[in-house]
Each structure stands twice: as structure tokens, then as C-alpha cells.
């Protein structure tokens, strides 16, 4: 299965980056660029995003390189004041509980 990235905004302050398929280094760089772009916009007041949810529930595999790239992107986003949440790949992960916690933050 080729990787697929979907972006949604269930609330104005939350962006969800959902992945389907294998998460390799190339796909992780794409996700990192998305996260970093949202962080830059939030840093300038260009968007109201406060939370980014990286949804890995649909992934079939995650390489160590991909995990490290996502971790670096999350660290950079946090430095800009964003909260980064990773959901999954545990199929029992509940994105609604993450959204509830973001409402309280």
C-alpha cells in the first residue's frame, strides 16, 4: 500500500495529520514539513492552531528513521508553542480522547 496523508481540522485550533500505509523516511519528511509549516504559521499568528495530532492508526509499518524524523518535527513544533499528539498505531487508540484533552489544554 502506498502511503497516503490526509489533513483535517476537526476544530479551528486542531490540525490532524492522518497517515495510511507504510510510514518510511520519505513520507515522514513530508509529514514533518506539514507539521513545521503549521508551527511557523502559528508562530506568526497566521493560524489559530494550538494542537497537531499525528494519527498513525492507519499505518501498516513505521521505520526507525520515520519515527526519529517525526520526533524531531514534534520537538521543533513544541519550541514554537504547539502541542503535538501522536495517536496509534495501536488500533484501540481513541482520537476523540485526544481531542477532548486538547479542549482542556
N, C-alpha and C positions, 0 to 999 in steps of 0.2 A: 504494500500500500504506500503510495506517495504521500509525503507529509502535506497537511492542509492546515492553514492558520485562519481562524475566524476571529474578528473583533466585534465585540458588542459592548453596549453601555446600559446595563440594567438600571442605573441611576446616574445623574449628572456627575457625581463625584467618584464613580467606579467605572473602570475600564476592565473588561475581561478579554484575555488573550487565550483562546481555546485551541488546543492542538489535537490533531488526529493523525495517526500513523506513527512511523518511526521518527524519533527525535534524535537527529545526528548533529554534528558540529555545524554544518552549513545552515540547517534550519534554526538551530539555537542562535546563530549570529543574526538571522532575520528577526527572531523574537527579541533579542537584545536590542536591536535597533529600534523596534517598536516601543519597547519599554523606555529606552533612553530618550526617544523623541517626545514621549508623553511627559517624561520628567523635565525635559528642557522647557516645554510649553508651560507646564505647571509652575516652574521656577520663574517664568516671566509674567505670570498672571494670565497667560493666554488661554488657559482652560481651568476648570474647577476640579480637575481630577485630584483626588487625595489618596485613592487606593487603586492598585493594579492587581488583578487576580490572574495568575498564570494557571490555567486549567489543563492539567496533564492527564485527566481521566481517560481521554481517548487515545493516549499513546500506546503503541504496541511494544516499544522499547525506547530506552534512553541511554545514550552513551555517556561515559565519564566525561568526555570532552564537552558534550552538550550541557551536562549538569554544572560543570565548572563555569561555562560561559553564562548560563542563567544566574548563577550565584554572583558573578562579577557585575552583571547588569543590575541585579537587585540591590547590591551594595551601593552602586553609583546612584540609583534612583532614591534610595533611602537618604543618601547625603543631601539630596535636593528636597527632602521633606516628604517624599511619598512613602506610603505603606505598601509593601509588596507581599502578597499572599500566594503561596503555591498550594494547589489542590490536586490530590491524586499523586501517582497513578492508581492509588487504591480505589477500586470500584465502589466502595462504600462511602467514599468522601462525599460530603454534602456541601455543595456550593452555596446553598441557601444559608447554612450556618455561618459561612464566611461573610456573606453579605450582611447578615444580622450583626455580626461583630463589628463590621466596618461602620454600621449605622451608629454604634455606640462609641466609636473612637473619635 
